[in-house]
């Protein structure tokens, strides 16, 4: 997949810096320490060839961030060790790049059609002037950016807390058996090993349970939990500062190992702030009624459901004892432990970095090209290079590989937990949440709307790939169902499917429309979806419908206008007294969705390319348990004939 311009610029900057910081100084240092000019020239030429091959590989790679991070240690290997090692690593990366290309990112099948809309958007005033006998429906515009900004950071913090819980759970599972085996090996104190193993395991599990309680309290917007978390975060930060002060030694400045302590402190301080960010956000945003109302929606989840949701555990059914040993539960629990393993490395990074620094200085690793004792400046330079060019990239790549494996295990767990809509509706008697969409983009792909890859340094979460995953915010309101595509070999992951093999799918859809509590429509201009929207309008179900524009169509104002007119007019006549919908201009912003509530049309917009966060906020704000759109903060009210524009 071709890289976009910003990604290509990042690759060029990284490789230019690697050339200036790695190759040029190291060659000059090698000559200054008496290395043969011919050998330095040959090694430099070999490194330049590796550099160029890696550059081309990173420009073509699917997992661009992975390969850029992995290229830095390979370049350092070519500079400081035998060039043959760099060529071998390059071959391994090439094979890995070919392997990763087998798993392309999900792309929307309707991108080209929705992006290249053929007709222009008529002016807002023209729509109202077409028929003076009808009234004009009021229009609201809700700016999602002020709401999404704190919510996005809060989600990042909550996922970091989940990873901390996973790391404690994994440590507890390993501590007891580990100490027991150690005690059995040391025959002098087997009883001590058993007692200490049980005690340490119980302590870690208790701390993990406290983390769960604290996270759920933050998850439902508890200000008491937020203040407690902010205080604990401040105490942990002070403790880290004291740890650094007591660890500093005078020889660290002479050998350059002080940089290992600085990086370890910065990394752990980042983790602490990531854990406490949700608390700080709640304390600062406590007057934001919209954000608090969104978080209070989570309180409708029962305690077991909330705990499973926070830990990412997938269950095949709501009520069954055998669910505890179901394949989906076991796989998702294993994924949870893998996330904990990745985060455990971060928590231990301080000690590990200091040990690595002492070993580098003691063994002279990667210093062989420079005979003799290094100067003070050269020692600091070499240690910084080892940290920036070897340790940090390796830490990042291994963590991302571990988290990707956890993602695949969780997807396998979700696959094992897929159920039919019939079973779900028979078990859950509440009105369902109906999902309507174009079969050409069955799950309404989010495309390139995901969050940046760098956020996963402190975030073990999974970036959602489609609208069905985001719709899980409605799971506590009722069963999520959709009509399955007849061509499916097996049901896809996400919303439960009901398959109609006889061809009379229209009557099934109409029946589900009438009984649904909420109808979520992934908008497009396909004939089948237009038919469904017309029947939502004619049967009086618009007030409970949410029209969502996929990120790939968020800038398509023509599609938004067509949907608005479709829900209000039929053969030139008003439907249900709605009147003509004349949308005000949204300027350069992108529409995310639209609803009709209390006789007014509300359009949700954002400056960003919509991601899972914007869609999640849209669904939460249109949830009947949240504030009505007219009371949402950060909204701008416009009469239909005002022609107002967002500033």
Secondary structure, DSSP 8 states (H G I E B T S, - for coil): ----HHHHHHHHHHHHHHIIIIIIHHHHHHHHTT--HHHHHHHHHHHHHHHHHHHHHHHH-SSHHHHHHHHHHHHHHHHHS-HHHHHHHHHHHHHHHHHHTTS-----TTHHHHHT-SS----HHHHHHT-TTS-EEEEEEEE-HHHHHHHHHHHHHHHHHHHHHHHHHHHHHHHHHHHHHHHHHSGGGHHHHHHHHHHHHHHHHHHHHHHHHHHHHHHTT-HHHHHHHHHHHHHHHHHHHHHHHHH--HHHHHHSTHHHHHHHHHHHHHHHHHHHHHHHHHHHTTT-HHHHHHHHGGGGS-HHHHHHHHHT---S-SS-GGGGGSHHHHHHHHHHHHHHHHHHHHHTHHHHHHHHHHHHHHHTTT-TTS-S---HHHHHHHHHHHIIIIIHHHHHHHHHHHHHHHHHHHHHHHHHT--BHHHHHHH--S--EEEE--GGGTT-B-TT-S--GGGGGS-------BHHHHGGGGTTTS-EEEE--TT-SS--SSSEEE---SS-HHHHHHHHHHH-SEEEEE----HHHHHHHHHHHHTT-GGGEEEE--GGGTT-HHHHHHHHHHHHEETTEESTT--EE---B-TT-EEEEEEEETTEEEEEEESS---HHHHHHHHHHTSTTS--GGG-TTEEEE-TTT--B--
